[in-house]
């Protein structure tokens, strides 16, 4: 059975290890860095008002960490309400296709029922795109930019 837990120090090293794999994969367009990974985890641990971290724990496998997710909070003037960005959603390859991603998206949808949910996904990540579409996400018709 998979449970969704808040990220705590107990899981920090496992999550940083998964971040290394995730950010080195084709699913993400940047490689990140140890400094960024540790800063992200630390923000989750200090209960930042901007970032929340979650771990997916397999109680049937002795509490094994099956994956993690991070969500960032902002406000969307375009939609006039809180915006929840699903920043990271990573599953150990052994756990992909088992419904954990859908379970997490439902969890976030219920927790932030009156919010806009947003995420980025590489178009080539067809399985993730399928999961997101199945969960009600739609492709936006505009380009996002950064500086």
Backbone as a ProteinNet text record, in pm:
[ID]
protein_1_A
[PRIMARY]
XXXXXXXXXXXXXXXXXXXXXXXXXXXXXXXXXXXXXXXXXXXXXXXXXXXXXXXXXXXXXXXXXXXXXXXXXXXXXXXXXXXXXXXXXXXXXXXXXXXXXXXXXXXXXXXXXXXXXXXXXXXXXXXXXXXXXXXXXXXXXXXXXXX
[TERTIARY]
84.4	0	88.3	52.6	127.8	57.6	133.8	81	157	88.2	148.6	178.4	306.3	349.8	416.8	411.5	488.3	636.7	716.3	860.8	914.1	988.1	1053.5	1201.1	1280.7	1425.1	1452.4	1368	1383.5	1396.4	1329.3	1326.9	1418	1482.2	1557.2	1663.6	1746.2	1852.4	1796.1	1689.9	1627.7	1572.2	1509.1	1452.7	1563.7	1670.9	1782	1840.3	1851.1	1897.9	1805.6	1675.6	1579.7	1584.1	1608.2	1619.4	1737.3	1848.1	1964.3	1925.6	1853	1811	1711.6	1610.6	1505.1	1562.9	1647.4	1699.8	1804.7	1859.3	1952.5	1879.4	1749.2	1670.6	1616.7	1569.1	1508.8	1374.2	1320.3	1191.9	1203.4	1326.1	1348.4	1449.2	1425.4	1513.6	1636.7	1644.4	1763.4	1820	1947.8	2012.1	2008.5	1973.5	1975.1	2116.3	2129.7	2260.9	2238	2344.1	2334.1	2284.3	2334.7	2292.7	2142.3	2092.1	1949.4	1867.6	1909.6	1835.5	1825.7	1938.4	1938.7	1855.7	1862.1	1783.1	1633.5	1595.4	1455	1405.2	1482.4	1441.8	1434.6	1531.4	1531.6	1408.8	1367.1	1246.4	1124	1118.7	1007.3	1013.5	1133.2	1148.7	1118.9	1144.3	1116.4	973.9	895	754.4	740.3	815.3	805.3	660.9	613.4	477.6	469.4	583.9	587.7	606.9	661.3	696.2	660.3	598.2	564.1	626.9	678	734.7	657.1	646.5	575	660.1	643.4	706.5	598.7	621	530	596.5	533.9	594	517.4	591	533.9	543.1	432	431.7	445	407.5	422	567.4	652.9	795.2	880	830.8	907.8	930.6	841.2	854.9	944.9	965.4	1049.5	991.9	1079.5	1037.9	1021.6	898.3	866.2	878.9	883	892.7	870.5	869.6	848.2	780	730	672.7	695.4	701.6	707.9	608.3	537.9	443.2	475.2	465.5	490.1	358.5	345	221.4	244.8	146.9	148.9	4.1	-14.4	-148.3	-153.8	-261.7	-279.2	-377.3	-327.2	-418.2	-500.8	-450.2	-524.1	-652.6	-647.5	-763.7	-824.6	-760.1	-815.2	-818.8	-723.5	-718.1	-579.7	-562.8	-434.5	-396.9	-268	-215.2	-117.7	-138.6	-50.2	26.7	158	245.5	301.2	273	334.2	471.3	571.1	707	780.1	776.7	843.4	743.5	745.5	668.7	752.5	819.5	912.6	874.9	875.9	853	970.3	1014.4	1113.9	1061.4	1145.6	1097.5	1013	1043.7	968.1	822	793.7	659.2	580.9	640.7	571	460.4	349.9	237.6	152.1	173.4	97.1	-15.6	-32.1	-140.1	-99.2	27.2	71.1	59.4	96.7	86.1	-57.1	-149	-291.4	-339	-294	-329.4	-282.2	-159.1	-105.9	-183	-211.5	-285.9	-424.4	-489.2	-619.9	-604.9	-499.9	-471.5	-455.7	-375.6	-352.9	-480.4	-555.2	-680.8	-779.2	-785.4	-874.1	-821.8	-691.3	-632.6	-648.3	-635.1	-642.1	-758.8	-876.7	-995.3	-1031.8	-1006.9	-1045.3	-926	-823	-702	-686	-608.4	-565.9	-444.6	-443.9	-327.9	-254.5	-122.8	-41.9	81.1	134.4	258.2	321.4	446.9	518.2	555.8	555.7	594.6	660.4	764.3	826.7	732.1	706.1	612.4	651.9	781.4	829.5	796.7	761.4	729.9	583.4	559.2	422	341.3	405.2	331.1	282.7	371.2	332.6	222	234.9	131.7	-2.3	-0.2	-123.7	-184.7	-102.6	-151.8	-211.4	-143.7	-192.4	-323.9	-332.6	-457.5	-572	-543.6	-644.2	-693.2	-606.2	-641.6	-704	-730.5	-802.1	-716.3	-585.5	-499.2	-512.4	-502	-509	-383.3	-345.1	-230.7	-271.5	-189.1	-215.3	-159.4	-226.9	-187.5	-83.4	-2.2	97.2	230	329.8	465.7	495.8	570.2	617.3	762	798.7	934.9	995.1	1127.3	1195.4	1317.7	1368	1489.5	1585.4
-118.9	0	124.3	219.2	345.2	452.5	521.4	637.3	761.4	873.2	1001.3	1071.6	1093.4	1157.4	1290.2	1381.5	1504.6	1469.6	1541.9	1522.5	1561.3	1470.4	1495.8	1461.7	1497	1468	1320.5	1235.8	1091	1053.2	1127.2	1095.7	1185.2	1283.2	1384.8	1324.9	1234.4	1177.4	1096.8	1020.7	942.6	1035.2	1145.2	1239	1305.8	1347.7	1409.7	1310.1	1184.6	1082.5	1069.8	1074.7	1067.7	1194.6	1309.4	1435	1427.8	1369.5	1354.5	1276.7	1168.7	1085.8	1161.3	1220.2	1291.8	1404.9	1487.7	1604.5	1569.5	1449.3	1404	1333.3	1315.5	1241.4	1334.4	1277.1	1359.1	1420.2	1382.1	1435.9	1581.3	1628.6	1764.8	1833	1959.6	2028.8	2091.1	2090.8	2141.1	2030.6	2040.7	1936.4	1961.1	2080.5	2109.5	2102.7	2100.7	2089.5	2044.6	1996.7	1955.2	2070.3	2190.2	2307	2330.2	2321.7	2343.2	2232.4	2107.1	1995.9	2013.1	2044.7	2059.9	2180	2289.5	2408.7	2377.5	2305.8	2269.3	2184.1	2081.9	1993.8	2073.1	2158.5	2237.7	2327.5	2387	2470.4	2388.9	2265	2177.8	2147.5	2124.7	2085.5	2199.3	2323.1	2436.5	2486.2	2412.9	2446.8	2584.7	2605.8	2728.8	2748.4	2872.6	2895.2	2878.1	2859.4	2852.3	2711.3	2619.1	2488.1	2377.7	2273	2154.5	2032.5	1942.7	1818.8	1699.5	1597.8	1474.6	1355.2	1246.9	1120.8	1014.9	920.6	808.7	687.7	635.6	530.4	400.2	294.8	162.1	83.3	77.4	6.9	-144.2	-195.3	-338.4	-377.1	-278.6	-303.5	-245.3	-252.9	-207.4	-59.2	19.7	165.3	221.9	148	193.3	320.3	413.8	536.9	508.1	516.8	483.9	604.1	724.8	845.4	968.4	1081.5	1207.9	1307.1	1413.6	1524.6	1653.2	1763.3	1895.7	1985.3	2065.4	2161	2300.2	2397	2536.9	2613.2	2710.7	2788.9	2930.7	2979.4	3118.2	3162.9	3279.2	3328	3358.4	3320.4	3345.9	3460.7	3572	3682.4	3647.9	3560.2	3516.4	3444.3	3365.9	3287.7	3338.3	3435.7	3497.1	3406.7	3317	3230.4	3169	3099.9	3037.4	2939.9	2935.6	2845.9	2750	2622.9	2519	2460.7	2477.4	2424.5	2289.9	2186.9	2057.5	2062.8	2089.2	2112.5	1982.7	1888.7	1760.4	1650.4	1547.7	1426.2	1312.1	1242.6	1136.5	1006.2	899.7	765.7	677	597	495.5	411.2	374.3	298.5	175.6	110.4	-7.7	24.3	149.7	189.2	262.1	283.4	353.6	264.9	328	254.5	183.7	214.1	148.2	234.7	355.6	442.7	545.1	546.4	640.9	784.7	810.2	945.8	994.9	910.8	946.1	967.3	882	895.4	1030.3	1069.8	1197.1	1315	1309.5	1419	1433.8	1324.2	1329.6	1390.4	1351.1	1405	1557	1605.6	1750.5	1820.6	1759.8	1818.6	1834.6	1736.6	1746.2	1846.3	1844.1	1935.3	2081.3	2106.4	2243.1	2254.2	2218.1	2206.9	2336.7	2451.9	2578.3	2648	2572.9	2629.8	2583.3	2658.5	2616.8	2526.5	2412.3	2323.6	2337.1	2354.1	2368.4	2281.3	2245.3	2168.3	2182.8	2143.6	2139	1993.7	1954.6	1818.4	1823.5	1745	1732.3	1653.1	1701.4	1636	1491.2	1462.5	1327.2	1229.4	1280.2	1195.3	1151.6	1065.4	1029.3	966.1	884.2	822.5	930.3	1024.2	1131.6	1216.8	1249.5	1328.7	1255.6	1125.5	1045.1	1053.3	1037.6	1043.5	1181.1	1287.1	1422	1448.9	1408.4	1427.4	1348.3	1225.1	1140.8	1204.9	1283.9	1351.1	1487.8	1524	1648	1765.8	1748.7	1858.4	1877.3	2004.2	2039	2115.4	2104.6	2179.1	2324.9	2415.9	2558.8	2604.8	2698.6	2737.9	2849.6	2863.5	2969.6	2923.6	2999.5	2968.6	3026.5	2953.2	3005.5	3050.3	3158.6	3212.6	3229.4	3237.9	3264.2	3349.8	3408.6	3489.6	3441.8
0	0	0	-83.2	-93	-12.3	71	142.5	96.2	98.4	64.1	195.5	222.2	346.3	316	411.9	400.1	408.9	334.4	337.6	474.8	537.6	665.7	651.4	751.5	748	724.2	774.2	757.1	609.1	522.3	379.8	296.7	357	282.1	190.7	241.1	158.1	41.6	66.4	-40.7	-148.8	-107.9	-204.9	-285.5	-220.5	-293.5	-393.5	-356.5	-450.8	-570.9	-547.7	-658.5	-743.1	-679.4	-754.5	-851.4	-807.3	-896.8	-1022.9	-1004.3	-1117.8	-1205.5	-1142.2	-1214.9	-1299.3	-1239.2	-1308.9	-1413.6	-1409.9	-1513.6	-1628	-1613.4	-1712.7	-1821	-1931.9	-2037	-1996.5	-1880.4	-1835.1	-1790.4	-1768.3	-1718.9	-1810.8	-1842.8	-1937.1	-1871.4	-1738.9	-1669.2	-1581.4	-1548.3	-1469.1	-1319.1	-1276	-1133.3	-1079.5	-948.1	-883.3	-739.7	-678.5	-538.1	-451.5	-478.4	-400.1	-414	-536.5	-559.2	-493.5	-508.9	-449.6	-298.3	-235.9	-89.4	-45.9	-122.5	-89.9	-102.6	-208.4	-226.8	-110.2	-75.2	35.7	164.9	189	312.4	320	208	207.7	247.6	202.2	242.1	392	442	582.5	679.5	637.8	727	711.1	634.3	610.8	547.5	440.8	363.1	317.2	314.3	262.9	111.5	45.4	-99.8	-155.9	-77.1	-130.1	-32	-84.1	-4.8	-70.4	11.8	-39.3	11.7	-72.7	-39.6	-78.9	-6.1	-41.6	-51.4	-140.3	-158.9	-94.6	9.8	90.1	70.3	40.7	19.2	149.6	222.7	351.3	332.9	215	188.7	162.6	137.7	112.4	224.6	346.1	461.8	470.1	411.9	419	310.7	204.4	94.1	32	-3.6	-69.7	-218.6	-267.3	-406.2	-498.5	-441.9	-522.7	-437.3	-503.1	-432	-525.3	-465.7	-541.9	-464.4	-536.9	-476.1	-546.4	-467.6	-523.1	-470.1	-559.1	-523.5	-529.9	-441.9	-433	-482.8	-559.3	-604.3	-622.6	-681	-711.1	-859.7	-924	-1066.3	-1085.7	-1136.6	-1168.7	-1291.8	-1375	-1494	-1456	-1347.3	-1304.2	-1173.2	-1109.2	-989.3	-867.4	-857.2	-738.8	-723.6	-612.2	-582.6	-694.3	-723.2	-825	-758.3	-781.6	-729.2	-847.1	-844.1	-948.3	-902.6	-977.1	-948.9	-1014.5	-932.4	-980.9	-1013.4	-923.2	-942	-911.7	-992.9	-966	-1021.5	-930.8	-970	-902.1	-981.7	-928.9	-965.6	-869.6	-896.6	-1013.3	-1109.1	-1225.9	-1190.6	-1080.8	-1038.6	-1007.4	-973.9	-931.9	-1040.8	-1155.8	-1263.5	-1319.8	-1353.9	-1410.2	-1306.6	-1178.2	-1071.3	-1015.9	-1069	-1024.3	-919.4	-880.4	-776.7	-826.6	-952	-1006.7	-1004.6	-1048.2	-1045.6	-902.5	-810.6	-668.3	-615.2	-649.4	-600.9	-661.3	-790.4	-853.1	-791.9	-759.3	-690.5	-551.8	-480.9	-347.5	-353.2	-448	-460.9	-505.1	-595.7	-641.1	-525.6	-437.1	-320.3	-218.5	-193.8	-94.7	-136.8	-265.4	-317.8	-416.9	-370.3	-455.9	-526.8	-467.3	-529.8	-593.9	-627.6	-687	-830.7	-904.4	-1037.9	-1019.1	-1084.3	-1081.1	-1213.5	-1205.8	-1327.2	-1315.2	-1429.8	-1434.5	-1570.5	-1578.2	-1704.5	-1729.5	-1856	-1891.8	-2028.7	-2047.4	-2178.1	-2268.2	-2388.2	-2479.7	-2508.3	-2504.4	-2531.8	-2418.8	-2302.1	-2187.1	-2199.3	-2294.9	-2333.5	-2219.9	-2137.6	-2027	-1929.4	-1894.1	-1802.4	-1863.5	-1992.2	-2059.9	-2051.9	-2074.4	-2066.2	-1925.7	-1823	-1684.3	-1655.2	-1697.9	-1671.2	-1744.8	-1870.3	-1945.5	-1881.1	-1840.6	-1776.1	-1646	-1582.6	-1457.4	-1479.9	-1606.1	-1635.3	-1678.1	-1689.5	-1732.8	-1883.7	-1926.8	-2068	-2106.3	-2231.7	-2283.3	-2300.7	-2251.5	-2267.8	-2402.4	-2466.6	-2602.3	-2607.8	-2505.2	-2511.4	-2455.2	-2488.2	-2450.8	-2311.6	-2235.1	-2106.1	-2125	-2059.4	-2072.1	-1932.9	-1926.3	-1799.7	-1825.6	-1720.4	-1730.8	-1626.3
[MASK]
+++++++++++++++++++++++++++++++++++++++++++++++++++++++++++++++++++++++++++++++++++++++++++++++++++++++++++++++++++++++++++++++++++++++++++++++++++

